[in-house]
Amino acid sequence: MRFAFVLVNDRTPFRQAWCMQCCEPISGSYLREMATRLPYCDYQCYALFCEALAEGRVRVAS
């Protein structure tokens, strides 16, 4: 399984967004998953989500 992401520095999304792992509001810098364009507040939250996805604890939205 391969995961790709973009790190966005010093910029917030146009609309209010929340981290898909911890549900905190996105502010300043954030990480966006390339395939789904879902936002994460940092790499740690993204890594936790990917780990849960790999273990089958989370379903991917289509």
All heavy atoms as TSV, in Angstrom:
chain	resi	resn	atom	element	x	y	z
A	1	MET	N	N	0.849	-1.172	0.000
A	1	MET	CA	C	0.000	0.000	0.000
A	1	MET	C	C	0.897	1.238	0.000
A	1	MET	O	O	1.839	1.326	0.765
A	1	MET	CB	C	-0.907	-0.019	1.240
A	1	MET	CG	C	-1.999	0.995	1.171
A	1	MET	SD	S	-3.150	0.928	2.559
A	1	MET	CE	C	-3.783	-0.719	2.435
A	2	ARG	N	N	0.586	2.181	-0.860
A	2	ARG	CA	C	1.399	3.389	-0.980
A	2	ARG	C	C	0.562	4.616	-0.641
A	2	ARG	O	O	-0.557	4.766	-1.109
A	2	ARG	CB	C	1.913	3.496	-2.407
A	2	ARG	CG	C	2.838	4.629	-2.607
A	2	ARG	CD	C	3.443	4.579	-3.993
A	2	ARG	NE	N	4.113	5.845	-4.216
A	2	ARG	CZ	C	4.092	6.495	-5.342
A	2	ARG	NH1	N	3.465	5.997	-6.367
A	2	ARG	NH2	N	4.711	7.636	-5.458
A	3	PHE	N	N	1.122	5.487	0.170
A	3	PHE	CA	C	0.439	6.715	0.567
A	3	PHE	C	C	1.255	7.910	0.081
A	3	PHE	O	O	2.474	7.899	0.149
A	3	PHE	CB	C	0.275	6.787	2.086
A	3	PHE	CG	C	-0.532	5.657	2.634
A	3	PHE	CD1	C	0.077	4.573	3.226
A	3	PHE	CD2	C	-1.908	5.683	2.547
A	3	PHE	CE1	C	-0.673	3.535	3.741
A	3	PHE	CE2	C	-2.667	4.654	3.054
A	3	PHE	CZ	C	-2.048	3.570	3.651
A	4	ALA	N	N	0.572	8.930	-0.399
A	4	ALA	CA	C	1.242	10.150	-0.853
A	4	ALA	C	C	0.540	11.351	-0.240
A	4	ALA	O	O	-0.678	11.355	-0.093
A	4	ALA	CB	C	1.205	10.232	-2.368
A	5	PHE	N	N	1.334	12.357	0.112
A	5	PHE	CA	C	0.750	13.531	0.739
A	5	PHE	C	C	1.516	14.786	0.349
A	5	PHE	O	O	2.622	14.717	-0.173
A	5	PHE	CB	C	0.725	13.386	2.257
A	5	PHE	CG	C	2.087	13.228	2.872
A	5	PHE	CD1	C	2.828	14.339	3.240
A	5	PHE	CD2	C	2.620	11.974	3.073
A	5	PHE	CE1	C	4.086	14.193	3.804
A	5	PHE	CE2	C	3.881	11.822	3.639
A	5	PHE	CZ	C	4.609	12.937	4.003
A	6	VAL	N	N	0.903	15.933	0.592
A	6	VAL	CA	C	1.515	17.235	0.358
A	6	VAL	C	C	1.532	17.980	1.673
A	6	VAL	O	O	0.517	18.005	2.381
A	6	VAL	CB	C	0.708	18.045	-0.680
A	6	VAL	CG1	C	1.156	19.484	-0.730
A	6	VAL	CG2	C	0.799	17.404	-2.035
A	7	LEU	N	N	2.656	18.572	2.025
A	7	LEU	CA	C	2.766	19.391	3.223
A	7	LEU	C	C	2.545	20.844	2.819
A	7	LEU	O	O	3.236	21.363	1.946
A	7	LEU	CB	C	4.140	19.226	3.873
A	7	LEU	CG	C	4.381	20.040	5.136
A	7	LEU	CD1	C	3.398	19.636	6.227
A	7	LEU	CD2	C	5.805	19.858	5.603
A	8	VAL	N	N	1.559	21.498	3.420
A	8	VAL	CA	C	1.223	22.889	3.107
A	8	VAL	C	C	1.688	23.751	4.272
A	8	VAL	O	O	1.256	23.546	5.404
A	8	VAL	CB	C	-0.299	23.045	2.888
A	8	VAL	CG1	C	-0.634	24.482	2.551
A	8	VAL	CG2	C	-0.790	22.084	1.817
A	9	ASN	N	N	2.566	24.704	4.002
A	9	ASN	CA	C	3.119	25.572	5.043
A	9	ASN	C	C	2.505	26.962	5.001
A	9	ASN	O	O	2.286	27.517	3.929
A	9	ASN	CB	C	4.635	25.710	4.892
A	9	ASN	CG	C	5.354	24.444	5.260
A	9	ASN	OD1	O	5.059	23.832	6.264
A	9	ASN	ND2	N	6.289	24.045	4.424
A	10	ASP	N	N	2.244	27.521	6.183
A	10	ASP	CA	C	1.784	28.905	6.331
A	10	ASP	C	C	0.570	29.241	5.473
A	10	ASP	O	O	0.496	30.300	4.864
A	10	ASP	CB	C	2.914	29.887	6.016
A	10	ASP	CG	C	4.101	29.665	6.926
A	10	ASP	OD1	O	3.884	29.389	8.122
A	10	ASP	OD2	O	5.239	29.762	6.445
A	11	ARG	N	N	-0.370	28.326	5.423
A	11	ARG	CA	C	-1.581	28.566	4.656
A	11	ARG	C	C	-2.706	27.728	5.240
A	11	ARG	O	O	-2.510	26.603	5.652
A	11	ARG	CB	C	-1.341	28.170	3.205
A	11	ARG	CG	C	-2.447	28.570	2.314
A	11	ARG	CD	C	-2.055	28.398	0.891
A	11	ARG	NE	N	-3.212	28.729	0.077
A	11	ARG	CZ	C	-3.199	28.766	-1.200
A	11	ARG	NH1	N	-2.094	28.494	-1.840
A	11	ARG	NH2	N	-4.277	29.066	-1.866
A	12	THR	N	N	-3.901	28.283	5.274
A	12	THR	CA	C	-5.060	27.533	5.742
A	12	THR	C	C	-5.973	27.256	4.562
A	12	THR	O	O	-5.959	27.993	3.572
A	12	THR	CB	C	-5.840	28.313	6.816
A	12	THR	OG1	O	-6.218	29.570	6.278
A	12	THR	CG2	C	-5.011	28.525	8.067
A	13	PRO	N	N	-6.782	26.204	4.627
A	13	PRO	CA	C	-7.716	25.930	3.537
A	13	PRO	C	C	-8.709	27.083	3.369
A	13	PRO	O	O	-8.981	27.826	4.317
A	13	PRO	CB	C	-8.446	24.663	3.997
A	13	PRO	CG	C	-7.574	24.065	5.029
A	13	PRO	CD	C	-6.833	25.192	5.666
A	14	PHE	N	N	-9.258	27.228	2.161
A	14	PHE	CA	C	-10.213	28.288	1.866
A	14	PHE	C	C	-11.409	28.231	2.812
A	14	PHE	O	O	-11.812	29.228	3.380
A	14	PHE	CB	C	-10.678	28.169	0.412
A	14	PHE	CG	C	-11.723	29.170	0.033
A	14	PHE	CD1	C	-11.400	30.514	-0.067
A	14	PHE	CD2	C	-13.018	28.777	-0.213
A	14	PHE	CE1	C	-12.361	31.450	-0.417
A	14	PHE	CE2	C	-13.984	29.701	-0.564
A	14	PHE	CZ	C	-13.661	31.041	-0.662
A	15	ARG	N	N	-11.973	27.050	2.980
A	15	ARG	CA	C	-13.085	26.853	3.914
A	15	ARG	C	C	-12.540	26.243	5.204
A	15	ARG	O	O	-11.507	25.589	5.190
A	15	ARG	CB	C	-14.127	25.930	3.315
A	15	ARG	CG	C	-14.826	26.552	2.134
A	15	ARG	CD	C	-16.003	25.693	1.703
A	15	ARG	NE	N	-16.762	26.350	0.683
A	15	ARG	CZ	C	-16.576	26.208	-0.622
A	15	ARG	NH1	N	-15.626	25.404	-1.050
A	15	ARG	NH2	N	-17.314	26.843	-1.491
A	16	GLN	N	N	-13.250	26.448	6.294
A	16	GLN	CA	C	-12.847	25.852	7.573
A	16	GLN	C	C	-12.754	24.336	7.415
A	16	GLN	O	O	-13.652	23.716	6.868
A	16	GLN	CB	C	-13.854	26.195	8.664
A	16	GLN	CG	C	-13.516	25.621	10.021
A	16	GLN	CD	C	-12.254	26.208	10.606
A	16	GLN	OE1	O	-12.036	27.403	10.530
A	16	GLN	NE2	N	-11.431	25.382	11.164
A	17	ALA	N	N	-11.662	23.748	7.868
A	17	ALA	CA	C	-11.450	22.307	7.760
A	17	ALA	C	C	-10.947	21.771	9.092
A	17	ALA	O	O	-10.363	22.499	9.889
A	17	ALA	CB	C	-10.443	22.011	6.656
A	18	TRP	N	N	-11.180	20.484	9.310
A	18	TRP	CA	C	-10.759	19.818	10.527
A	18	TRP	C	C	-9.919	18.606	10.176
A	18	TRP	O	O	-10.135	17.963	9.149
A	18	TRP	CB	C	-11.975	19.372	11.337
A	18	TRP	CG	C	-12.732	20.517	11.904
A	18	TRP	CD1	C	-12.568	21.078	13.130
A	18	TRP	CD2	C	-13.749	21.285	11.263
A	18	TRP	NE1	N	-13.430	22.134	13.296
A	18	TRP	CE2	C	-14.170	22.282	12.162
A	18	TRP	CE3	C	-14.353	21.237	10.013
A	18	TRP	CZ2	C	-15.147	23.201	11.855
A	18	TRP	CZ3	C	-15.330	22.160	9.697
A	18	TRP	CH2	C	-15.713	23.123	10.611
A	19	CYS	N	N	-8.971	18.289	11.038
A	19	CYS	CA	C	-8.118	17.115	10.869
A	19	CYS	C	C	-8.975	15.854	10.846
A	19	CYS	O	O	-9.841	15.674	11.701
A	19	CYS	CB	C	-7.100	17.055	12.008
A	19	CYS	SG	S	-6.045	15.595	11.950
A	20	MET	N	N	-8.726	14.986	9.889
A	20	MET	CA	C	-9.524	13.770	9.760
A	20	MET	C	C	-9.213	12.742	10.844
A	20	MET	O	O	-9.988	11.831	11.062
A	20	MET	CB	C	-9.301	13.129	8.379
A	20	MET	CG	C	-9.765	14.010	7.237
A	20	MET	SD	S	-11.490	14.540	7.360
A	20	MET	CE	C	-12.329	12.994	7.205
A	21	GLN	N	N	-8.107	12.902	11.555
A	21	GLN	CA	C	-7.753	11.957	12.618
A	21	GLN	C	C	-8.182	12.462	13.991
A	21	GLN	O	O	-8.870	11.767	14.715
A	21	GLN	CB	C	-6.239	11.694	12.606
A	21	GLN	CG	C	-5.751	10.781	13.694
A	21	GLN	CD	C	-6.286	9.364	13.567
A	21	GLN	OE1	O	-6.632	8.914	12.486
A	21	GLN	NE2	N	-6.354	8.669	14.668
A	22	CYS	N	N	-7.813	13.688	14.357
A	22	CYS	CA	C	-8.065	14.169	15.720
A	22	CYS	C	C	-9.196	15.200	15.806
A	22	CYS	O	O	-9.556	15.631	16.895
A	22	CYS	CB	C	-6.787	14.760	16.313
A	22	CYS	SG	S	-6.267	16.306	15.540
A	23	CYS	N	N	-9.743	15.620	14.654
A	23	CYS	CA	C	-10.882	16.549	14.581
A	23	CYS	C	C	-10.571	17.957	15.089
A	23	CYS	O	O	-11.488	18.715	15.397
A	23	CYS	CB	C	-12.092	15.981	15.296
A	23	CYS	SG	S	-12.647	14.430	14.588
A	24	GLU	N	N	-9.298	18.324	15.172
A	24	GLU	CA	C	-8.920	19.689	15.541
A	24	GLU	C	C	-8.999	20.575	14.295
A	24	GLU	O	O	-8.752	20.113	13.186
A	24	GLU	CB	C	-7.495	19.718	16.091
A	24	GLU	CG	C	-7.352	19.043	17.435
A	24	GLU	CD	C	-8.078	19.786	18.538
A	24	GLU	OE1	O	-8.039	21.021	18.547
A	24	GLU	OE2	O	-8.694	19.110	19.384
A	25	PRO	N	N	-9.335	21.865	14.460
A	25	PRO	CA	C	-9.375	22.767	13.301
A	25	PRO	C	C	-7.987	22.929	12.663
A	25	PRO	O	O	-6.985	22.967	13.373
A	25	PRO	CB	C	-9.851	24.101	13.868
A	25	PRO	CG	C	-10.192	23.873	15.289
A	25	PRO	CD	C	-9.720	22.529	15.697
A	26	ILE	N	N	-7.956	22.989	11.348
A	26	ILE	CA	C	-6.709	23.183	10.612
A	26	ILE	C	C	-6.332	24.661	10.670
A	26	ILE	O	O	-7.143	25.529	10.375
A	26	ILE	CB	C	-6.865	22.755	9.143
A	26	ILE	CG1	C	-7.235	21.283	9.033
A	26	ILE	CG2	C	-5.619	23.082	8.340
A	26	ILE	CD1	C	-6.182	20.317	9.477
A	27	SER	N	N	-5.093	24.937	11.049
A	27	SER	CA	C	-4.616	26.318	11.081
A	27	SER	C	C	-3.129	26.325	10.772
A	27	SER	O	O	-2.408	25.407	11.134
A	27	SER	CB	C	-4.867	26.950	12.445
A	27	SER	OG	O	-4.162	26.259	13.441
A	28	GLY	N	N	-2.666	27.370	10.106
A	28	GLY	CA	C	-1.244	27.482	9.789
A	28	GLY	C	C	-0.809	26.464	8.762
A	28	GLY	O	O	-1.171	26.553	7.605
A	29	SER	N	N	-0.052	25.468	9.170
A	29	SER	CA	C	0.438	24.427	8.278
A	29	SER	C	C	-0.365	23.150	8.480
A	29	SER	O	O	-0.852	22.883	9.569
A	29	SER	CB	C	1.909	24.151	8.565
A	29	SER	OG	O	2.670	25.316	8.373
A	30	TYR	N	N	-0.490	22.387	7.417
A	30	TYR	CA	C	-1.221	21.130	7.506
A	30	TYR	C	C	-0.750	20.178	6.413
A	30	TYR	O	O	0.061	20.539	5.573
A	30	TYR	CB	C	-2.733	21.354	7.413
A	30	TYR	CG	C	-3.222	21.893	6.087
A	30	TYR	CD1	C	-3.771	21.056	5.146
A	30	TYR	CD2	C	-3.121	23.248	5.787
A	30	TYR	CE1	C	-4.218	21.550	3.935
A	30	TYR	CE2	C	-3.574	23.751	4.592
A	30	TYR	CZ	C	-4.122	22.896	3.658
A	30	TYR	OH	O	-4.561	23.389	2.463
A	31	LEU	N	N	-1.248	18.966	6.434
A	31	LEU	CA	C	-0.876	17.936	5.489
A	31	LEU	C	C	-2.131	17.506	4.744
A	31	LEU	O	O	-3.190	17.376	5.361
A	31	LEU	CB	C	-0.292	16.768	6.285
A	31	LEU	CG	C	0.370	15.680	5.502
A	31	LEU	CD1	C	1.661	15.313	6.214
A	31	LEU	CD2	C	-0.529	14.499	5.417
A	32	ARG	N	N	-2.042	17.313	3.433
A	32	ARG	CA	C	-3.204	16.886	2.648
A	32	ARG	C	C	-2.851	15.597	1.916
A	32	ARG	O	O	-1.843	15.508	1.228
A	32	ARG	CB	C	-3.601	17.961	1.650
A	32	ARG	CG	C	-4.856	17.613	0.882
A	32	ARG	CD	C	-5.318	18.721	-0.022
A	32	ARG	NE	N	-5.756	19.897	0.685
A	32	ARG	CZ	C	-6.959	20.067	1.224
A	32	ARG	NH1	N	-7.839	19.090	1.175
A	32	ARG	NH2	N	-7.283	21.185	1.815
A	33	GLU	N	N	-3.701	14.584	2.073
A	33	GLU	CA	C	-3.509	13.302	1.404
A	33	GLU	C	C	-3.862	13.480	-0.070
A	33	GLU	O	O	-4.878	14.082	-0.397
A	33	GLU	CB	C	-4.395	12.250	2.068
A	33	GLU	CG	C	-3.893	10.841	1.926
A	33	GLU	CD	C	-4.455	10.154	0.716
A	33	GLU	OE1	O	-5.600	10.423	0.354
A	33	GLU	OE2	O	-3.734	9.349	0.130
A	34	MET	N	N	-3.007	13.018	-0.981
A	34	MET	CA	C	-3.169	13.296	-2.407
A	34	MET	C	C	-4.394	12.642	-3.037
A	34	MET	O	O	-5.126	13.294	-3.766
A	34	MET	CB	C	-1.915	12.845	-3.173
A	34	MET	CG	C	-0.678	13.627	-2.809
A	34	MET	SD	S	-0.747	15.324	-3.341
A	34	MET	CE	C	-0.550	15.120	-5.090
A	35	ALA	N	N	-4.632	11.370	-2.790
A	35	ALA	CA	C	-5.716	10.653	-3.467
A	35	ALA	C	C	-7.093	11.161	-3.059
A	35	ALA	O	O	-7.975	11.324	-3.902
A	35	ALA	CB	C	-5.593	9.167	-3.195
A	36	THR	N	N	-7.287	11.420	-1.779
A	36	THR	CA	C	-8.612	11.823	-1.286
A	36	THR	C	C	-8.730	13.309	-1.012
A	36	THR	O	O	-9.829	13.816	-0.817
A	36	THR	CB	C	-8.941	11.090	0.025
A	36	THR	OG1	O	-7.963	11.443	1.003
A	36	THR	CG2	C	-8.959	9.593	-0.173
A	37	ARG	N	N	-7.589	14.019	-0.953
A	37	ARG	CA	C	-7.512	15.448	-0.633
A	37	ARG	C	C	-8.005	15.748	0.788
A	37	ARG	O	O	-8.392	16.864	1.097
A	37	ARG	CB	C	-8.273	16.279	-1.663
A	37	ARG	CG	C	-7.728	16.111	-3.072
A	37	ARG	CD	C	-8.443	16.959	-4.092
A	37	ARG	NE	N	-8.524	18.353	-3.739
A	37	ARG	CZ	C	-7.703	19.297	-4.165
A	37	ARG	NH1	N	-6.725	18.971	-4.964
A	37	ARG	NH2	N	-7.864	20.545	-3.808
A	38	LEU	N	N	-7.966	14.757	1.673
A	38	LEU	CA	C	-8.381	14.945	3.059
A	38	LEU	C	C	-7.270	15.633	3.849
A	38	LEU	O	O	-6.093	15.309	3.682
A	38	LEU	CB	C	-8.720	13.603	3.708
A	38	LEU	CG	C	-9.914	12.876	3.109
A	38	LEU	CD1	C	-10.054	11.498	3.742
A	38	LEU	CD2	C	-11.179	13.686	3.270
A	39	PRO	N	N	-7.627	16.584	4.736
A	39	PRO	CA	C	-6.610	17.309	5.507
A	39	PRO	C	C	-6.293	16.635	6.851
A	39	PRO	O	O	-7.159	16.020	7.476
A	39	PRO	CB	C	-7.267	18.665	5.744
A	39	PRO	CG	C	-8.722	18.345	5.832
A	39	PRO	CD	C	-8.947	17.205	4.876
A	40	TYR	N	N	-5.044	16.785	7.282
A	40	TYR	CA	C	-4.574	16.313	8.585
A	40	TYR	C	C	-3.751	17.432	9.191
A	40	TYR	O	O	-3.039	18.137	8.476
A	40	TYR	CB	C	-3.732	15.045	8.441
A	40	TYR	CG	C	-4.509	13.915	7.826
A	40	TYR	CD1	C	-4.557	13.753	6.458
A	40	TYR	CD2	C	-5.230	13.044	8.620
A	40	TYR	CE1	C	-5.301	12.732	5.889
A	40	TYR	CE2	C	-5.971	12.014	8.062
A	40	TYR	CZ	C	-6.006	11.870	6.695
A	40	TYR	OH	O	-6.748	10.879	6.138
A	41	CYS	N	N	-3.792	17.601	10.512
A	41	CYS	CA	C	-3.102	18.728	11.138
A	41	CYS	C	C	-1.586	18.575	11.115
A	41	CYS	O	O	-0.867	19.564	11.107
A	41	CYS	CB	C	-3.610	18.979	12.554
A	41	CYS	SG	S	-3.398	17.614	13.671
A	42	ASP	N	N	-1.075	17.333	11.067
A	42	ASP	CA	C	0.370	17.114	10.984
A	42	ASP	C	C	0.653	15.691	10.536
A	42	ASP	O	O	-0.264	14.892	10.329
A	42	ASP	CB	C	1.053	17.411	12.323
A	42	ASP	CG	C	0.523	16.564	13.473
A	42	ASP	OD1	O	-0.118	15.529	13.227
A	42	ASP	OD2	O	0.754	16.958	14.625
A	43	TYR	N	N	1.936	15.383	10.374
A	43	TYR	CA	C	2.314	14.061	9.900
A	43	TYR	C	C	1.936	12.962	10.895
A	43	TYR	O	O	1.591	11.857	10.503
A	43	TYR	CB	C	3.818	14.003	9.598
A	43	TYR	CG	C	4.229	12.662	9.072
A	43	TYR	CD1	C	3.928	12.293	7.765
A	43	TYR	CD2	C	4.868	11.745	9.887
A	43	TYR	CE1	C	4.266	11.045	7.280
A	43	TYR	CE2	C	5.217	10.493	9.415
A	43	TYR	CZ	C	4.905	10.152	8.108
A	43	TYR	OH	O	5.235	8.910	7.645
A	44	GLN	N	N	1.986	13.260	12.180
A	44	GLN	CA	C	1.653	12.255	13.189
A	44	GLN	C	C	0.203	11.782	13.032
A	44	GLN	O	O	-0.063	10.588	13.075
A	44	GLN	CB	C	1.888	12.803	14.582
A	44	GLN	CG	C	1.653	11.775	15.666
A	44	GLN	CD	C	1.972	12.318	17.048
A	44	GLN	OE1	O	2.303	13.491	17.201
A	44	GLN	NE2	N	1.870	11.476	18.038
A	45	CYS	N	N	-0.720	12.708	12.861
A	45	CYS	CA	C	-2.126	12.330	12.659
A	45	CYS	C	C	-2.300	11.538	11.363
A	45	CYS	O	O	-3.042	10.569	11.310
A	45	CYS	CB	C	-3.023	13.559	12.655
A	45	CYS	SG	S	-3.426	14.159	14.305
A	46	TYR	N	N	-1.590	11.957	10.307
A	46	TYR	CA	C	-1.661	11.237	9.036
A	46	TYR	C	C	-1.131	9.816	9.192
A	46	TYR	O	O	-1.728	8.859	8.707
A	46	TYR	CB	C	-0.874	11.990	7.971
A	46	TYR	CG	C	-0.849	11.308	6.636
A	46	TYR	CD1	C	-2.004	11.199	5.866
A	46	TYR	CD2	C	0.327	10.770	6.140
A	46	TYR	CE1	C	-1.977	10.567	4.637
A	46	TYR	CE2	C	0.361	10.141	4.904
A	46	TYR	CZ	C	-0.788	10.042	4.158
A	46	TYR	OH	O	-0.761	9.426	2.945
A	47	ALA	N	N	-0.004	9.656	9.901
A	47	ALA	CA	C	0.589	8.336	10.111
A	47	ALA	C	C	-0.353	7.439	10.917
A	47	ALA	O	O	-0.491	6.252	10.608
A	47	ALA	CB	C	1.933	8.473	10.808
A	48	LEU	N	N	-1.004	7.994	11.939
A	48	LEU	CA	C	-1.964	7.207	12.727
A	48	LEU	C	C	-3.138	6.750	11.872
A	48	LEU	O	O	-3.599	5.609	11.969
A	48	LEU	CB	C	-2.471	8.019	13.916
A	48	LEU	CG	C	-1.472	8.250	15.038
A	48	LEU	CD1	C	-2.026	9.251	16.051
A	48	LEU	CD2	C	-1.115	6.937	15.716
A	49	PHE	N	N	-3.619	7.629	10.997
A	49	PHE	CA	C	-4.722	7.270	10.111
A	49	PHE	C	C	-4.286	6.163	9.145
A	49	PHE	O	O	-5.010	5.196	8.941
A	49	PHE	CB	C	-5.210	8.498	9.332
A	49	PHE	CG	C	-6.352	8.179	8.413
A	49	PHE	CD1	C	-7.634	8.081	8.901
A	49	PHE	CD2	C	-6.124	7.975	7.060
A	49	PHE	CE1	C	-8.689	7.776	8.061
A	49	PHE	CE2	C	-7.167	7.678	6.211
A	49	PHE	CZ	C	-8.453	7.575	6.708
A	50	CYS	N	N	-3.093	6.295	8.556
A	50	CYS	CA	C	-2.592	5.285	7.624
A	50	CYS	C	C	-2.397	3.936	8.310
A	50	CYS	O	O	-2.688	2.890	7.736
A	50	CYS	CB	C	-1.285	5.745	6.994
A	50	CYS	SG	S	-1.491	7.124	5.866
A	51	GLU	N	N	-1.928	3.965	9.542
A	51	GLU	CA	C	-1.743	2.731	10.315
A	51	GLU	C	C	-3.086	2.049	10.555
A	51	GLU	O	O	-3.219	0.843	10.373
A	51	GLU	CB	C	-1.075	3.065	11.642
A	51	GLU	CG	C	-0.777	1.880	12.508
A	51	GLU	CD	C	-0.104	2.304	13.800
A	51	GLU	OE1	O	0.975	2.924	13.725
A	51	GLU	OE2	O	-0.678	2.023	14.870
A	52	ALA	N	N	-4.092	2.828	10.948
A	52	ALA	CA	C	-5.421	2.269	11.178
A	52	ALA	C	C	-6.010	1.732	9.877
A	52	ALA	O	O	-6.648	0.676	9.858
A	52	ALA	CB	C	-6.344	3.333	11.779
A	53	LEU	N	N	-5.779	2.424	8.776
A	53	LEU	CA	C	-6.273	1.993	7.472
A	53	LEU	C	C	-5.617	0.681	7.064
A	53	LEU	O	O	-6.287	-0.236	6.584
A	53	LEU	CB	C	-5.999	3.082	6.435
A	53	LEU	CG	C	-6.550	2.863	5.047
A	53	LEU	CD1	C	-8.072	2.803	5.092
A	53	LEU	CD2	C	-6.102	3.982	4.130
A	54	ALA	N	N	-4.311	0.559	7.270
A	54	ALA	CA	C	-3.578	-0.652	6.913
A	54	ALA	C	C	-4.031	-1.852	7.751
A	54	ALA	O	O	-4.036	-2.980	7.272
A	54	ALA	CB	C	-2.082	-0.431	7.085
A	55	GLU	N	N	-4.426	-1.591	8.986
A	55	GLU	CA	C	-4.884	-2.671	9.860
A	55	GLU	C	C	-6.361	-2.992	9.643
A	55	GLU	O	O	-6.896	-3.885	10.283
A	55	GLU	CB	C	-4.644	-2.287	11.316
A	55	GLU	CG	C	-3.183	-2.219	11.676
A	55	GLU	CD	C	-2.951	-1.722	13.082
A	55	GLU	OE1	O	-3.933	-1.407	13.798
A	55	GLU	OE2	O	-1.774	-1.625	13.474
A	56	GLY	N	N	-7.034	-2.242	8.789
A	56	GLY	CA	C	-8.428	-2.509	8.486
A	56	GLY	C	C	-9.412	-1.956	9.500
A	56	GLY	O	O	-10.563	-2.339	9.516
A	57	ARG	N	N	-8.963	-1.030	10.353
A	57	ARG	CA	C	-9.854	-0.460	11.368
A	57	ARG	C	C	-10.651	0.724	10.831
A	57	ARG	O	O	-11.558	1.191	11.475
A	57	ARG	CB	C	-9.055	-0.003	12.582
A	57	ARG	CG	C	-8.397	-1.138	13.317
A	57	ARG	CD	C	-7.683	-0.644	14.535
A	57	ARG	NE	N	-6.555	0.195	14.098
A	57	ARG	CZ	C	-5.817	0.900	14.919
A	57	ARG	NH1	N	-6.055	0.898	16.200
A	57	ARG	NH2	N	-4.814	1.623	14.468
A	58	VAL	N	N	-10.295	1.207	9.637
A	58	VAL	CA	C	-10.947	2.375	9.060
A	58	VAL	C	C	-11.303	2.056	7.612
A	58	VAL	O	O	-10.528	1.431	6.898
A	58	VAL	CB	C	-9.999	3.604	9.068
A	58	VAL	CG1	C	-10.639	4.792	8.401
A	58	VAL	CG2	C	-9.591	3.931	10.478
A	59	ARG	N	N	-12.469	2.495	7.187
A	59	ARG	CA	C	-12.855	2.344	5.789
A	59	ARG	C	C	-12.573	3.646	5.056
A	59	ARG	O	O	-12.764	4.721	5.581
A	59	ARG	CB	C	-14.335	2.016	5.667
A	59	ARG	CG	C	-14.669	0.663	6.168
A	59	ARG	CD	C	-16.073	0.253	5.922
A	59	ARG	NE	N	-16.912	1.321	5.387
A	59	ARG	CZ	C	-18.217	1.259	5.333
A	59	ARG	NH1	N	-18.832	0.224	5.760
A	59	ARG	NH2	N	-18.903	2.260	4.828
A	60	VAL	N	N	-12.154	3.540	3.815
A	60	VAL	CA	C	-11.855	4.706	2.991
A	60	VAL	C	C	-13.150	5.207	2.368
A	60	VAL	O	O	-13.945	4.424	1.855
A	60	VAL	CB	C	-10.846	4.358	1.891
A	60	VAL	CG1	C	-10.603	5.548	0.987
A	60	VAL	CG2	C	-9.558	3.858	2.486
A	61	ALA	N	N	-13.369	6.507	2.439
A	61	ALA	CA	C	-14.545	7.093	1.797
A	61	ALA	C	C	-14.353	7.065	0.294
A	61	ALA	O	O	-13.276	7.295	-0.218
A	61	ALA	CB	C	-14.732	8.528	2.269
A	62	SER	N	N	-15.418	6.785	-0.416
A	62	SER	CA	C	-15.296	6.743	-1.881
A	62	SER	C	C	-15.879	7.967	-2.519
A	62	SER	O	O	-16.545	8.752	-1.950
A	62	SER	CB	C	-16.002	5.512	-2.433
A	62	SER	OG	O	-17.334	5.475	-1.995
